[in-house]
């Protein structure tokens, strides 16, 4: 399945779903340090503030993951 990872943080949802062979097609994380770590760990550069993302630009997906925004 294809998933998106909003408020991604360190990528806990990503790690869990990737271990089940699901594919991340979009991620967002507002904190630059966490976004850099996410990219380092998963090879995906998260978009910044989700409020700046055009909803139509988010790829089709089966699962929406969203960490609790701090």
PQR file with spaces between the fields and no chain letter, atoms N, CA, C, O and H, PARSE charges and radii, in Angstrom:
ATOM       1  N    UNK     1       0.833   -1.185    0.000 -0.4000 1.5000
ATOM       2  CA   UNK     1       0.000    0.000    0.000 -0.0000 2.0000
ATOM       3  C    UNK     1       0.877    1.247    0.000  0.5500 1.7000
ATOM       4  O    UNK     1       2.049    1.208    0.373 -0.5500 1.4000
ATOM       5  N    UNK     2       0.287    2.329   -0.420 -0.4000 1.5000
ATOM       6  CA   UNK     2       0.971    3.623   -0.456 -0.0000 2.0000
ATOM       7  C    UNK     2       0.485    4.460    0.726  0.5500 1.7000
ATOM       8  O    UNK     2      -0.714    4.523    0.999 -0.5500 1.4000
ATOM       9  H    UNK     2      -0.665    2.361   -0.723  0.4000 1.0000
ATOM      10  N    UNK     3       1.424    5.102    1.424 -0.4000 1.5000
ATOM      11  CA   UNK     3       1.031    5.931    2.566 -0.0000 2.0000
ATOM      12  C    UNK     3       1.686    7.296    2.510  0.5500 1.7000
ATOM      13  O    UNK     3       2.716    7.488    1.865 -0.5500 1.4000
ATOM      14  H    UNK     3       2.398    5.051    1.202  0.4000 1.0000
ATOM      15  N    UNK     4       1.057    8.250    3.207 -0.4000 1.5000
ATOM      16  CA   UNK     4       1.654    9.563    3.406 -0.0000 2.0000
ATOM      17  C    UNK     4       1.900    9.730    4.899  0.5500 1.7000
ATOM      18  O    UNK     4       1.177    9.173    5.726 -0.5500 1.4000
ATOM      19  H    UNK     4       0.220    8.094    3.731  0.4000 1.0000
ATOM      20  N    UNK     5       2.922   10.497    5.232 -0.4000 1.5000
ATOM      21  CA   UNK     5       3.396   10.643    6.608 -0.0000 2.0000
ATOM      22  C    UNK     5       3.391   12.128    6.969  0.5500 1.7000
ATOM      23  O    UNK     5       4.342   12.851    6.673 -0.5500 1.4000
ATOM      24  H    UNK     5       3.510   10.949    4.561  0.4000 1.0000
ATOM      25  N    UNK     6       2.310   12.576    7.612 -0.4000 1.5000
ATOM      26  CA   UNK     6       2.176   13.980    7.994 -0.0000 2.0000
ATOM      27  C    UNK     6       2.647   14.176    9.421  0.5500 1.7000
ATOM      28  O    UNK     6       2.498   13.285   10.258 -0.5500 1.4000
ATOM      29  H    UNK     6       1.537   11.989    7.853  0.4000 1.0000
ATOM      30  N    UNK     7       3.222   15.350    9.705 -0.4000 1.5000
ATOM      31  CA   UNK     7       3.799   15.618   11.028 -0.0000 2.0000
ATOM      32  C    UNK     7       4.732   14.457   11.379  0.5500 1.7000
ATOM      33  O    UNK     7       4.636   13.859   12.451 -0.5500 1.4000
ATOM      34  H    UNK     7       3.344   16.073    9.026  0.4000 1.0000
ATOM      35  N    UNK     8       5.636   14.158   10.442 -0.4000 1.5000
ATOM      36  CA   UNK     8       6.384   12.903   10.422 -0.0000 2.0000
ATOM      37  C    UNK     8       7.368   12.706   11.568  0.5500 1.7000
ATOM      38  O    UNK     8       7.662   11.569   11.939 -0.5500 1.4000
ATOM      39  H    UNK     8       5.714   14.643    9.571  0.4000 1.0000
ATOM      40  N    UNK     9       7.879   13.793   12.132 -0.4000 1.5000
ATOM      41  CA   UNK     9       8.832   13.651   13.230 -0.0000 2.0000
ATOM      42  C    UNK     9      10.023   12.799   12.822  0.5500 1.7000
ATOM      43  O    UNK     9      10.608   13.012   11.760 -0.5500 1.4000
ATOM      44  H    UNK     9       7.641   14.716   11.830  0.4000 1.0000
ATOM      45  N    UNK    10      10.385   11.838   13.659 -0.4000 1.5000
ATOM      46  CA   UNK    10      11.508   10.945   13.388 -0.0000 2.0000
ATOM      47  C    UNK    10      11.189    9.880   12.345  0.5500 1.7000
ATOM      48  O    UNK    10      12.098    9.285   11.766 -0.5500 1.4000
ATOM      49  H    UNK    10       9.910   11.665   14.522  0.4000 1.0000
ATOM      50  N    UNK    11       9.900    9.638   12.103 -0.4000 1.5000
ATOM      51  CA   UNK    11       9.519    8.641   11.120 -0.0000 2.0000
ATOM      52  C    UNK    11       9.065    7.318   11.703  0.5500 1.7000
ATOM      53  O    UNK    11       9.264    6.274   11.082 -0.5500 1.4000
ATOM      54  H    UNK    11       9.162   10.122   12.573  0.4000 1.0000
ATOM      55  N    UNK    12       8.467    7.334   12.868 -0.4000 1.5000
ATOM      56  CA   UNK    12       7.988    6.104   13.497 -0.0000 2.0000
ATOM      57  C    UNK    12       6.949    5.378   12.654  0.5500 1.7000
ATOM      58  O    UNK    12       7.016    4.159   12.491 -0.5500 1.4000
ATOM      59  H    UNK    12       8.305    8.182   13.373  0.4000 1.0000
ATOM      60  N    UNK    13       5.981    6.132   12.115 -0.4000 1.5000
ATOM      61  CA   UNK    13       4.983    5.510   11.240 -0.0000 2.0000
ATOM      62  C    UNK    13       5.654    4.946    9.991  0.5500 1.7000
ATOM      63  O    UNK    13       5.324    3.850    9.537 -0.5500 1.4000
ATOM      64  H    UNK    13       5.927    7.122   12.247  0.4000 1.0000
ATOM      65  N    UNK    14       6.595    5.703    9.446 -0.4000 1.5000
ATOM      66  CA   UNK    14       7.299    5.263    8.241 -0.0000 2.0000
ATOM      67  C    UNK    14       8.015    3.939    8.505  0.5500 1.7000
ATOM      68  O    UNK    14       7.911    2.999    7.717 -0.5500 1.4000
ATOM      69  H    UNK    14       6.863    6.592    9.815  0.4000 1.0000
ATOM      70  N    UNK    15       8.724    3.878    9.593 -0.4000 1.5000
ATOM      71  CA   UNK    15       9.482    2.666    9.911 -0.0000 2.0000
ATOM      72  C    UNK    15       8.547    1.463   10.045  0.5500 1.7000
ATOM      73  O    UNK    15       8.846    0.387    9.529 -0.5500 1.4000
ATOM      74  H    UNK    15       8.809    4.641   10.233  0.4000 1.0000
ATOM      75  N    UNK    16       7.425    1.639   10.730 -0.4000 1.5000
ATOM      76  CA   UNK    16       6.479    0.541   10.922 -0.0000 2.0000
ATOM      77  C    UNK    16       5.870    0.073    9.604  0.5500 1.7000
ATOM      78  O    UNK    16       5.814   -1.126    9.332 -0.5500 1.4000
ATOM      79  H    UNK    16       7.182    2.514   11.149  0.4000 1.0000
ATOM      80  N    UNK    17       5.413    1.025    8.783 -0.4000 1.5000
ATOM      81  CA   UNK    17       4.753    0.643    7.539 -0.0000 2.0000
ATOM      82  C    UNK    17       5.739    0.119    6.494  0.5500 1.7000
ATOM      83  O    UNK    17       5.406   -0.788    5.730 -0.5500 1.4000
ATOM      84  H    UNK    17       5.459    2.000    9.003  0.4000 1.0000
ATOM      85  N    UNK    18       6.940    0.676    6.453 -0.4000 1.5000
ATOM      86  CA   UNK    18       7.953    0.178    5.518 -0.0000 2.0000
ATOM      87  C    UNK    18       8.338   -1.263    5.868  0.5500 1.7000
ATOM      88  O    UNK    18       8.651   -2.052    4.976 -0.5500 1.4000
ATOM      89  H    UNK    18       7.211    1.412    7.073  0.4000 1.0000
ATOM      90  N    UNK    19       8.316   -1.606    7.147 -0.4000 1.5000
ATOM      91  CA   UNK    19       8.637   -2.980    7.552 -0.0000 2.0000
ATOM      92  C    UNK    19       7.578   -3.961    7.065  0.5500 1.7000
ATOM      93  O    UNK    19       7.820   -5.167    7.017 -0.5500 1.4000
ATOM      94  H    UNK    19       8.062   -0.965    7.871  0.4000 1.0000
ATOM      95  N    UNK    20       6.402   -3.446    6.704 -0.4000 1.5000
ATOM      96  CA   UNK    20       5.325   -4.271    6.152 -0.0000 2.0000
ATOM      97  C    UNK    20       5.272   -4.169    4.624  0.5500 1.7000
ATOM      98  O    UNK    20       4.296   -4.578    3.996 -0.5500 1.4000
ATOM      99  H    UNK    20       6.205   -2.466    6.744  0.4000 1.0000
ATOM     100  N    UNK    21       6.346   -3.612    4.038 -0.4000 1.5000
ATOM     101  CA   UNK    21       6.491   -3.446    2.584 -0.0000 2.0000
ATOM     102  C    UNK    21       5.521   -2.438    1.968  0.5500 1.7000
ATOM     103  O    UNK    21       5.179   -2.544    0.791 -0.5500 1.4000
ATOM     104  H    UNK    21       7.139   -3.279    4.548  0.4000 1.0000
ATOM     105  N    UNK    22       5.080   -1.462    2.761 -0.4000 1.5000
ATOM     106  CA   UNK    22       4.283   -0.375    2.216 -0.0000 2.0000
ATOM     107  C    UNK    22       5.238    0.740    1.778  0.5500 1.7000
ATOM     108  O    UNK    22       6.382    0.791    2.229 -0.5500 1.4000
ATOM     109  H    UNK    22       5.358   -1.376    3.717  0.4000 1.0000
ATOM     110  N    UNK    23       4.770    1.627    0.905 -0.4000 1.5000
ATOM     111  CA   UNK    23       5.624    2.653    0.306 -0.0000 2.0000
ATOM     112  C    UNK    23       5.151    4.049    0.688  0.5500 1.7000
ATOM     113  O    UNK    23       3.975    4.382    0.540 -0.5500 1.4000
ATOM     114  H    UNK    23       3.840    1.586    0.539  0.4000 1.0000
ATOM     115  N    UNK    24       6.069    4.848    1.174 -0.4000 1.5000
ATOM     116  CA   UNK    24       5.768    6.242    1.491 -0.0000 2.0000
ATOM     117  C    UNK    24       5.845    7.061    0.206  0.5500 1.7000
ATOM     118  O    UNK    24       6.852    7.028   -0.501 -0.5500 1.4000
ATOM     119  H    UNK    24       7.024    4.577    1.294  0.4000 1.0000
ATOM     120  N    UNK    25       4.772    7.797   -0.089 -0.4000 1.5000
ATOM     121  CA   UNK    25       4.733    8.598   -1.313 -0.0000 2.0000
ATOM     122  C    UNK    25       4.761   10.103   -1.037  0.5500 1.7000
ATOM     123  O    UNK    25       4.829   10.907   -1.967 -0.5500 1.4000
ATOM     124  H    UNK    25       3.954    7.823    0.486  0.4000 1.0000
ATOM     125  N    UNK    26       4.708   10.485    0.256 -0.4000 1.5000
ATOM     126  CA   UNK    26       4.721   11.907    0.616 -0.0000 2.0000
ATOM     127  C    UNK    26       4.957   12.007    2.116  0.5500 1.7000
ATOM     128  O    UNK    26       4.446   11.196    2.888 -0.5500 1.4000
ATOM     129  H    UNK    26       4.652    9.832    1.011  0.4000 1.0000
ATOM     130  N    UNK    27       5.730   13.003    2.520 -0.4000 1.5000
ATOM     131  CA   UNK    27       5.940   13.259    3.942 -0.0000 2.0000
ATOM     132  C    UNK    27       6.003   14.760    4.174  0.5500 1.7000
ATOM     133  O    UNK    27       6.411   15.520    3.296 -0.5500 1.4000
ATOM     134  H    UNK    27       6.145   13.661    1.892  0.4000 1.0000
ATOM     135  N    UNK    28       5.594   15.176    5.365 -0.4000 1.5000
ATOM     136  CA   UNK    28       5.749   16.575    5.757 -0.0000 2.0000
ATOM     137  C    UNK    28       6.226   16.635    7.199  0.5500 1.7000
ATOM     138  O    UNK    28       5.789   15.863    8.052 -0.5500 1.4000
ATOM     139  H    UNK    28       5.263   14.558    6.078  0.4000 1.0000
ATOM     140  N    UNK    29       7.130   17.566    7.447 -0.4000 1.5000
ATOM     141  CA   UNK    29       7.644   17.820    8.794 -0.0000 2.0000
ATOM     142  C    UNK    29       8.126   19.256    8.825  0.5500 1.7000
ATOM     143  O    UNK    29       8.963   19.652    8.014 -0.5500 1.4000
ATOM     144  H    UNK    29       7.485   18.194    6.754  0.4000 1.0000
ATOM     145  N    UNK    30       7.600   20.038    9.759 -0.4000 1.5000
ATOM     146  CA   UNK    30       7.912   21.467    9.828 -0.0000 2.0000
ATOM     147  C    UNK    30       9.274   21.748   10.468  0.5500 1.7000
ATOM     148  O    UNK    30       9.907   22.752   10.140 -0.5500 1.4000
ATOM     149  H    UNK    30       6.920   19.716   10.417  0.4000 1.0000
ATOM     150  N    UNK    31       9.732   20.890   11.365 -0.4000 1.5000
ATOM     151  CA   UNK    31      10.998   21.096   12.072 -0.0000 2.0000
ATOM     152  C    UNK    31      12.161   20.719   11.139  0.5500 1.7000
ATOM     153  O    UNK    31      12.273   19.561   10.738 -0.5500 1.4000
ATOM     154  H    UNK    31       9.219   20.075   11.631  0.4000 1.0000
ATOM     155  N    UNK    32      13.021   21.679   10.791 -0.4000 1.5000
ATOM     156  CA   UNK    32      14.103   21.405    9.831 -0.0000 2.0000
ATOM     157  C    UNK    32      15.066   20.301   10.282  0.5500 1.7000
ATOM     158  O    UNK    32      15.526   19.514    9.455 -0.5500 1.4000
ATOM     159  H    UNK    32      12.930   22.620   11.116  0.4000 1.0000
ATOM     160  N    UNK    33      15.372   20.232   11.565 -0.4000 1.5000
ATOM     161  CA   UNK    33      16.289   19.195   12.046 -0.0000 2.0000
ATOM     162  C    UNK    33      15.667   17.811   11.914  0.5500 1.7000
ATOM     163  O    UNK    33      16.335   16.862   11.502 -0.5500 1.4000
ATOM     164  H    UNK    33      14.998   20.871   12.237  0.4000 1.0000
ATOM     165  N    UNK    34      14.397   17.697   12.261 -0.4000 1.5000
ATOM     166  CA   UNK    34      13.716   16.412   12.112 -0.0000 2.0000
ATOM     167  C    UNK    34      13.548   16.053   10.642  0.5500 1.7000
ATOM     168  O    UNK    34      13.670   14.886   10.271 -0.5500 1.4000
ATOM     169  H    UNK    34      13.855   18.468   12.595  0.4000 1.0000
ATOM     170  N    UNK    35      13.268   17.047    9.802 -0.4000 1.5000
ATOM     171  CA   UNK    35      13.142   16.791    8.361 -0.0000 2.0000
ATOM     172  C    UNK    35      14.458   16.269    7.789  0.5500 1.7000
ATOM     173  O    UNK    35      14.455   15.354    6.965 -0.5500 1.4000
ATOM     174  H    UNK    35      13.169   17.995   10.104  0.4000 1.0000
ATOM     175  N    UNK    36      15.582   16.843    8.220 -0.4000 1.5000
ATOM     176  CA   UNK    36      16.890   16.373    7.758 -0.0000 2.0000
ATOM     177  C    UNK    36      17.146   14.939    8.216  0.5500 1.7000
ATOM     178  O    UNK    36      17.661   14.125    7.450 -0.5500 1.4000
ATOM     179  H    UNK    36      15.584   17.586    8.889  0.4000 1.0000
ATOM     180  N    UNK    37      16.790   14.629    9.454 -0.4000 1.5000
ATOM     181  CA   UNK    37      16.966   13.278    9.972 -0.0000 2.0000
ATOM     182  C    UNK    37      16.076   12.288    9.217  0.5500 1.7000
ATOM     183  O    UNK    37      16.504   11.178    8.901 -0.5500 1.4000
ATOM     184  H    UNK    37      16.371   15.291   10.076  0.4000 1.0000
ATOM     185  N    UNK    38      14.851   12.691    8.934 -0.4000 1.5000
ATOM     186  CA   UNK    38      13.917   11.845    8.185 -0.0000 2.0000
ATOM     187  C    UNK    38      14.505   11.523    6.808  0.5500 1.7000
ATOM     188  O    UNK    38      14.489   10.376    6.362 -0.5500 1.4000
ATOM     189  H    UNK    38      14.504   13.593    9.191  0.4000 1.0000
ATOM     190  N    UNK    39      15.023   12.559    6.151 -0.4000 1.5000
ATOM     191  CA   UNK    39      15.626   12.350    4.830 -0.0000 2.0000
ATOM     192  C    UNK    39      16.829   11.421    4.923  0.5500 1.7000
ATOM     193  O    UNK    39      17.011   10.549    4.073 -0.5500 1.4000
ATOM     194  H    UNK    39      15.036   13.491    6.514  0.4000 1.0000
ATOM     195  N    UNK    40      17.639   11.602    5.941 -0.4000 1.5000
ATOM     196  CA   UNK    40      18.814   10.748    6.122 -0.0000 2.0000
ATOM     197  C    UNK    40      18.392    9.295    6.342  0.5500 1.7000
ATOM     198  O    UNK    40      18.999    8.379    5.787 -0.5500 1.4000
ATOM     199  H    UNK    40      17.491   12.310    6.631  0.4000 1.0000
ATOM     200  N    UNK    41      17.354    9.087    7.149 -0.4000 1.5000
ATOM     201  CA   UNK    41      16.925    7.736    7.481 -0.0000 2.0000
ATOM     202  C    UNK    41      16.156    7.034    6.359  0.5500 1.7000
ATOM     203  O    UNK    41      16.278    5.821    6.190 -0.5500 1.4000
ATOM     204  H    UNK    41      16.861    9.831    7.599  0.4000 1.0000
ATOM     205  N    UNK    42      15.361    7.797    5.587 -0.4000 1.5000
ATOM     206  CA   UNK    42      14.442    7.173    4.641 -0.0000 2.0000
ATOM     207  C    UNK    42      14.632    7.604    3.188  0.5500 1.7000
ATOM     208  O    UNK    42      13.988    7.056    2.293 -0.5500 1.4000
ATOM     209  H    UNK    42      15.262    8.783    5.725  0.4000 1.0000
ATOM     210  N    UNK    43      15.506    8.578    2.944 -0.4000 1.5000
ATOM     211  CA   UNK    43      15.750    9.008    1.572 -0.0000 2.0000
ATOM     212  C    UNK    43      14.632    9.838    0.962  0.5500 1.7000
ATOM     213  O    UNK    43      14.561    9.999   -0.257 -0.5500 1.4000
ATOM     214  H    UNK    43      16.029    9.023    3.671  0.4000 1.0000
ATOM     215  N    UNK    44      13.760   10.365    1.813 -0.4000 1.5000
ATOM     216  CA   UNK    44      12.658   11.212    1.355 -0.0000 2.0000
ATOM     217  C    UNK    44      12.776   12.553    2.055  0.5500 1.7000
ATOM     218  O    UNK    44      12.807   12.611    3.284 -0.5500 1.4000
ATOM     219  H    UNK    44      13.817   10.235    2.803  0.4000 1.0000
ATOM     220  N    UNK    45      12.843   13.628    1.288 -0.4000 1.5000
ATOM     221  CA   UNK    45      12.889   14.978    1.868 -0.0000 2.0000
ATOM     222  C    UNK    45      11.458   15.412    2.166  0.5500 1.7000
ATOM     223  O    UNK    45      10.681   15.640    1.239 -0.5500 1.4000
ATOM     224  H    UNK    45      12.818   13.580    0.289  0.4000 1.0000
ATOM     225  N    UNK    46      11.094   15.530    3.441 -0.4000 1.5000
ATOM     226  CA   UNK    46       9.726   15.953    3.768 -0.0000 2.0000
ATOM     227  C    UNK    46       9.464   17.396    3.345  0.5500 1.7000
ATOM     228  O    UNK    46      10.345   18.252    3.421 -0.5500 1.4000
ATOM     229  H    UNK    46      11.725   15.344    4.195  0.4000 1.0000
ATOM     230  N    UNK    47       8.254   17.641    2.904 -0.4000 1.5000
ATOM     231  CA   UNK    47       7.814   19.007    2.671 -0.0000 2.0000
ATOM     232  C    UNK    47       7.753   19.681    4.029  0.5500 1.7000
ATOM     233  O    UNK    47       7.606   19.008    5.049 -0.5500 1.4000
ATOM     234  H    UNK    47       7.538   16.946    2.842  0.4000 1.0000
ATOM     235  N    UNK    48       7.861   20.970    4.053 -0.4000 1.5000
ATOM     236  CA   UNK    48       7.829   21.706    5.312 -0.0000 2.0000
ATOM     237  C    UNK    48       6.426   21.782    5.893  0.5500 1.7000
ATOM     238  O    UNK    48       5.769   20.760    6.089 -0.5500 1.4000
ATOM     239  H    UNK    48       7.981   21.516    3.224  0.4000 1.0000
ATOM     240  N    UNK    49       5.986   22.959    6.158 -0.4000 1.5000
ATOM     241  CA   UNK    49       4.691   23.208    6.769 -0.0000 2.0000
ATOM     242  C    UNK    49       3.566   22.680    5.878  0.5500 1.7000
ATOM     243  O    UNK    49       3.434   23.101    4.729 -0.5500 1.4000
ATOM     244  H    UNK    49       6.519   23.789    5.998  0.4000 1.0000
ATOM     245  N    UNK    50       2.772   21.775    6.395 -0.4000 1.5000
ATOM     246  CA   UNK    50       1.693   21.162    5.613 -0.0000 2.0000
ATOM     247  C    UNK    50       0.685   22.205    5.133  0.5500 1.7000
ATOM     248  O    UNK    50       0.003   21.997    4.130 -0.5500 1.4000
ATOM     249  H    UNK    50       2.879   21.433    7.329  0.4000 1.0000
ATOM     250  N    UNK    51       0.593   23.313    5.842 -0.4000 1.5000
ATOM     251  CA   UNK    51      -0.348   24.364    5.440 -0.0000 2.0000
ATOM     252  C    UNK    51       0.065   25.040    4.142  0.5500 1.7000
ATOM     253  O    UNK    51      -0.746   25.717    3.511 -0.5500 1.4000
ATOM     254  H    UNK    51       1.147   23.481    6.657  0.4000 1.0000
ATOM     255  N    UNK    52       1.320   24.863    3.739 -0.4000 1.5000
ATOM     256  CA   UNK    52       1.819   25.454    2.494 -0.0000 2.0000
ATOM     257  C    UNK    52       1.755   24.491    1.310  0.5500 1.7000
ATOM     258  O    UNK    52       2.181   24.826    0.205 -0.5500 1.4000
ATOM     259  H    UNK    52       1.979   24.313    4.252  0.4000 1.0000
ATOM     260  N    UNK    53       1.224   23.304    1.546 -0.4000 1.5000
ATOM     261  CA   UNK    53       1.152   22.289    0.489 -0.0000 2.0000
ATOM     262  C    UNK    53      -0.229   22.335   -0.166  0.5500 1.7000
ATOM     263  O    UNK    53      -1.253   22.320    0.517 -0.5500 1.4000
ATOM     264  H    UNK    53       0.878   23.032    2.443  0.4000 1.0000
ATOM     265  N    UNK    54      -0.240   22.390   -1.479 -0.4000 1.5000
ATOM     266  CA   UNK    54      -1.490   22.341   -2.226 -0.0000 2.0000
ATOM     267  C    UNK    54      -2.044   20.911   -2.112  0.5500 1.7000
ATOM     268  O    UNK    54      -1.374   19.965   -2.527 -0.5500 1.4000
ATOM     269  H    UNK    54       0.592   22.402   -2.034  0.4000 1.0000
ATOM     270  N    UNK    55      -3.238   20.739   -1.563 -0.4000 1.5000
ATOM     271  CA   UNK    55      -3.775   19.385   -1.371 -0.0000 2.0000
ATOM     272  C    UNK    55      -3.759   18.523   -2.629  0.5500 1.7000
ATOM     273  O    UNK    55      -3.538   17.314   -2.547 -0.5500 1.4000
ATOM     274  H    UNK    55      -3.782   21.507   -1.226  0.4000 1.0000
ATOM     275  N    UNK    56      -3.986   19.121   -3.774 -0.4000 1.5000
ATOM     276  CA   UNK    56      -4.000   18.346   -5.021 -0.0000 2.0000
ATOM     277  C    UNK    56      -2.620   17.819   -5.397  0.5500 1.7000
ATOM     278  O    UNK    56      -2.508   16.920   -6.231 -0.5500 1.4000
ATOM     279  H    UNK    56      -4.165   20.102   -3.841  0.4000 1.0000
ATOM     280  N    UNK    57      -1.564   18.372   -4.788 -0.4000 1.5000
ATOM     281  CA   UNK    57      -0.207   17.918   -5.109 -0.0000 2.0000
ATOM     282  C    UNK    57       0.186   16.673   -4.311  0.5500 1.7000
ATOM     283  O    UNK    57       1.213   16.056   -4.595 -0.5500 1.4000
ATOM     284  H    UNK    57      -1.655   19.102   -4.110  0.4000 1.0000
ATOM     285  N    UNK    58      -0.609   16.306   -3.333 -0.4000 1.5000
ATOM     286  CA   UNK    58      -0.311   15.125   -2.526 -0.0000 2.0000
ATOM     287  C    UNK    58      -0.716   13.888   -3.330  0.5500 1.7000
ATOM     288  O    UNK    58      -1.854   13.786   -3.787 -0.5500 1.4000
ATOM     289  H    UNK    58      -1.443   16.807   -3.102  0.4000 1.0000
ATOM     290  N    UNK    59       0.216   12.952   -3.500 -0.4000 1.5000
ATOM     291  CA   UNK    59      -0.084   11.766   -4.315 -0.0000 2.0000
ATOM     292  C    UNK    59      -1.229   10.927   -3.725  0.5500 1.7000
ATOM     293  O    UNK    59      -1.524   10.981   -2.531 -0.5500 1.4000
ATOM     294  H    UNK    59       1.141   13.035   -3.129  0.4000 1.0000
ATOM     295  N    UNK    60      -1.848   10.163   -4.602 -0.4000 1.5000
ATOM     296  CA   UNK    60      -2.876    9.234   -4.144 -0.0000 2.0000
ATOM     297  C    UNK    60      -2.241    8.249   -3.172  0.5500 1.7000
ATOM     298  O    UNK    60      -1.094    7.838   -3.345 -0.5500 1.4000
ATOM     299  H    UNK    60      -1.609   10.118   -5.572  0.4000 1.0000
ATOM     300  N    UNK    61      -3.001    7.880   -2.152 -0.4000 1.5000
ATOM     301  CA   UNK    61      -2.465    7.012   -1.109 -0.0000 2.0000
ATOM     302  C    UNK    61      -3.592    6.177   -0.497  0.5500 1.7000
ATOM     303  O    UNK    61      -4.771    6.508   -0.620 -0.5500 1.4000
ATOM     304  H    UNK    61      -3.932    8.215   -2.011  0.4000 1.0000
ATOM     305  N    UNK    62      -3.203    5.102    0.157 -0.4000 1.5000
ATOM     306  CA   UNK    62      -4.147    4.214    0.820 -0.0000 2.0000
ATOM     307  C    UNK    62      -4.252    4.504    2.316  0.5500 1.7000
ATOM     308  O    UNK    62      -5.308    4.318    2.921 -0.5500 1.4000
ATOM     309  H    UNK    62      -2.245    4.834    0.257  0.4000 1.0000
ATOM     310  N    UNK    63      -3.149    4.960    2.905 -0.4000 1.5000
ATOM     311  CA   UNK    63      -3.072    5.181    4.346 -0.0000 2.0000
ATOM     312  C    UNK    63      -2.545    6.582    4.600  0.5500 1.7000
ATOM     313  O    UNK    63      -1.567    7.005    3.985 -0.5500 1.4000
ATOM     314  H    UNK    63      -2.291    5.111    2.414  0.4000 1.0000
ATOM     315  N    UNK    64      -3.198    7.308    5.513 -0.4000 1.5000
ATOM     316  CA   UNK    64      -2.726    8.615    5.944 -0.0000 2.0000
ATOM     317  C    UNK    64      -2.271    8.479    7.384  0.5500 1.7000
ATOM     318  O    UNK    64      -3.073    8.173    8.267 -0.5500 1.4000
ATOM     319  H    UNK    64      -3.993    6.964    6.013  0.4000 1.0000
ATOM     320  N    UNK    65      -0.989    8.704    7.624 -0.4000 1.5000
ATOM     321  CA   UNK    65      -0.430    8.696    8.977 -0.0000 2.0000
ATOM     322  C    UNK    65      -0.224   10.134    9.407  0.5500 1.7000
ATOM     323  O    UNK    65       0.200   10.967    8.606 -0.5500 1.4000
ATOM     324  H    UNK    65      -0.338    8.952    6.907  0.4000 1.0000
ATOM     325  N    UNK    66      -0.517   10.431   10.654 -0.4000 1.5000
ATOM     326  CA   UNK    66      -0.326   11.786   11.148 -0.0000 2.0000
ATOM     327  C    UNK    66       0.063   11.743   12.616  0.5500 1.7000
ATOM     328  O    UNK    66      -0.745   11.394   13.476 -0.5500 1.4000
ATOM     329  H    UNK    66      -0.862    9.754   11.304  0.4000 1.0000
ATOM     330  N    UNK    67       1.321   12.104   12.894 -0.4000 1.5000
ATOM     331  CA   UNK    67       1.757   12.211   14.271 -0.0000 2.0000
ATOM     332  C    UNK    67       1.092   13.409   14.926  0.5500 1.7000
ATOM     333  O    UNK    67       0.725   14.368   14.246 -0.5500 1.4000
ATOM     334  H    UNK    67       1.978   12.388   12.196  0.4000 1.0000
ATOM     335  N    UNK    68       0.942   13.361   16.198 -0.4000 1.5000
ATOM     336  CA   UNK    68       0.297   14.455   16.925 -0.0000 2.0000
ATOM     337  C    UNK    68       1.175   15.695   16.812  0.5500 1.7000
ATOM     338  O    UNK    68       2.323   15.681   17.256 -0.5500 1.4000
ATOM     339  H    UNK    68       1.240   12.583   16.750  0.4000 1.0000
ATOM     340  N    UNK    69       0.646   16.773   16.220 -0.4000 1.5000
ATOM     341  CA   UNK    69       1.462   17.994   16.097 -0.0000 2.0000
ATOM     342  C    UNK    69       1.746   18.600   17.473  0.5500 1.7000
ATOM     343  O    UNK    69       0.843   18.873   18.264 -0.5500 1.4000
ATOM     344  H    UNK    69      -0.287   16.784   15.860  0.4000 1.0000
ATOM     345  N    UNK    70       3.014   18.792   17.713 -0.4000 1.5000
ATOM     346  CA   UNK    70       3.404   19.376   19.010 -0.0000 2.0000
ATOM     347  C    UNK    70       3.179   20.856   18.964  0.5500 1.7000
ATOM     348  O    UNK    70       3.439   21.551   19.946 -0.5500 1.4000
ATOM     349  H    UNK    70       3.748   18.570   17.071  0.4000 1.0000
